[in-house]
C-alpha cells in the first residue's frame, strides 16, 4: 500500500486520487493472480515512496518504468538489485557520475543510498510485465505518479528535478518555478542527444546548496 504520508500529500493536490490508486493496484493484483509475471515484487511497488517520504525529498529523478528482465527491478527508478550487472542506461549514468564528480566506479547497481538521502527515484509507471517494456504504461499509473510530482512541486522547500529524455521533460510544466529543473538526454545508448557531459550531479548539488538544503553524497 502507498505510505500514509504520501497518501495524504497526494490527496492534498489530487482529490480522488485514492480511487485511482485502488484501481491500478487492483489491475496489477488481477494480473498477478492470473499468473502474469509482474515486476517489481508486490512488496517493492511503492518502495521509492517508502524510502523517501515527502518531507525528505530534495531531488526527483524521473524514470519511465521498471526494468522488465526478471529479477532486475527493485522499485527504484534506474536501480537494480545488488548482484545484477548495471543495464546500459545505468552504466551510462555511472560513467557520467565518474566524469562529473571524479568518484570511483560503483560496486553495486542499487541506488538505495541515494533514496535514503532524499533522492526520489520515481518511475512514471510503477509496474511492468516481465519481458515487456512499457506494458503497463496505460494501466492508470500516470495520474498517480503525476500526483507525486505535483505533491513535491507544491512543497515550499526548493527541490531539484532531473528530467532525462523527452518523456520526463514533458512533466516540466507541472513543476513550480521555485524548484530547479535540470534537463538532459536520456542515458539510454539509443536516445538522441548527449547525456555525457550534462553534469547532473554537481549541478544538482549546487542548486541544493544555493537553497540551503545541503548536498547529496552521490557515492555508491
N, C-alpha and C positions, 0 to 999 in steps of 0.2 A: 504494500500500500504506500501511497505517497506520504512522505513525512509530514506530520501535522503542521510544522512551521511553514512549510511550503504550501500546504493546502490553504492555510489562512492567507498567505501572501498572494496566491493565485486568485482566491475568491475576491480579494480586495480590488483587483484590476480586471477580473473577468467573471462577473456574477453568472452563476450557472455552470461554471467550469467543472464542478463535481460530477455533473451528468456526462460531460464529455469524457472525463477520466474513467468513469464507470463503464461507459460504452466501449472504449478502446480496450480496457482491461478485460471486459467480458469477451470481446472478439479474440484477444490473444489466448485467454483461457480455453475457449472453444477449440482453437487451433491445436493447442497442446493436447487437449482431451481426445482430439481426432487422430493424434499420432503424428502431427506435423512437427518437425524439429524446429524449435524457435530459439533464437539467441537474443540476448544472453539468458542465463538461467533465471527462473522466476524471481529468485531472491535478489538478483542484481539489476532488475529493470530500473528501479529508482535509485540505484547506488550513487549516481552523480549528485543527486539532491541530498541523499543521506549523509554523504561525506562533506558536503559544502552547504551549510544552511544559509538562508537568505542574508542574515546579518554579517556573514563571513565573506561574502563574495567580493573579491577585488578584481578578478579577471574572469571574463567569459570567453572560452574557446569553443567555437561552434563547429560541430561536425555534422555529418549527413545521417548515417545510420550505422548500427553496429557492424563489425566485421562479420561477413557471412561464413567463413570457413569454420567448421566445427571446432569448438574449444578455444577460439580466439577471443571472442567478445567478453569483456568484463564489466560492462555497464558504464564505462567512461569513454568519452569521445577520443579517438585516436589511440587509445591504450589497449594493450593486450595482456593476457595473463602471464605471470612470471614463467620463464622457461620457453615461451613462444618467441621465435625469431621475429623481429620487427618487420611488418609489411613494408612495402616500398614507400608508401606515403610517410609512415612513421620514421623510416630510415632517413628520408629527406629532412624531416623535422629535426632529427638528431644531428645531421650534418650542419644545418643552419644554427643549431644550438652551439655546436663547437665553434663555428666560424664567428658567430656573434659575440659569444662570451668567453671563448677560449677554454671551455670545460672539457674534461676527458669524456670519451665515449661512454654513454650509459651502459650499465651492466644488465639492465632489465628494460623490457618494453612497457612495464607497468608505470602509469603516470599517477598512481595514488598519492605519492608525496606532494605533487602539485595540488591535487584536490584538497588535501588536508591543510594547505596554506591559503585557501580561498580562490583557487582556480576552478571555476565551474566548467567541467568538461561535458558539455551538453550536446547530444545529438538531436537533430530535428525530428527523427523517428527513433523511439527508444527500443524497438524490437525489429527483427528481421527473420525471415525464414532462412535457415541454414542453406548455404549454397545458392541463394537467390538474392543478390544485392537489390536494394530498393523495393523488395517485395511488400513491405508494409508502409510504404510512403503514403499511400492513400487510405490508410486504415483509421484515420482520425487522430493521429499524433500531432498534426500541425497546429491546431488550436491550443493544444495542451502546452507544447514547447514554446509556442509564441507567447502564451501567457507567462511562462517562466521568464522569457526575455523582457516582457512588459513589467513584470514584478521587479526585476533588477533595475530596469530603467527608471521605475518610479521611486526607488530609494534615493535619499538625499546625498548619500556618500558617493563621490565620483568613482566609477569603475572603468576598466579598460575592456573593450570588446575586440577580440581578434577574429576577424572575418576573412577566412581564406577561401577564395573561389567565389564564383558568381552566385551560387545558391545561398551561401552565407551572407554575402554582401547585399542580397535582396532584403535582408532583415534590417539594414541600416536605418531606414526611415522610422522604425519603431523605437529608436534609441534617442533619449533626450540629449540636448546639446551639452549638458554639464559633464557627460561621460566622454571618454576618448575612444574613437573608432580607428583601429589600425587594420587597413585592408591590404590584402596581398593575394597573389595567385594561390591556388590550392597546391599543397605539397605533392600531390599525385604526379608521377612522371608523365601521365597522359594529359595533364592540364595545360592550357595555353597560358603564356606569360611566365615570368620568372619568380619563383618563390625564393630561390637562392639570393641572398643579399638584402632581403627585406628587413632583417634585424628586428624581428618582433619582440624578442625577449628583453633586449636592452631598452628598446623604445617603450615597452610596457612598464618597465621598472622606472624609467624617467618620468613617465606620466603619473605613476603611483606616488613617487617621491614628491613631485610638484603638488600633489593633492594631499600630502601629509599622511599617506596610507601605508608607507613602508614598501620595501622591495620584496619580490618573490625570490626565494632561493631556488633556482631552476636546476640545480644539480640533482642527478638521479643515481 
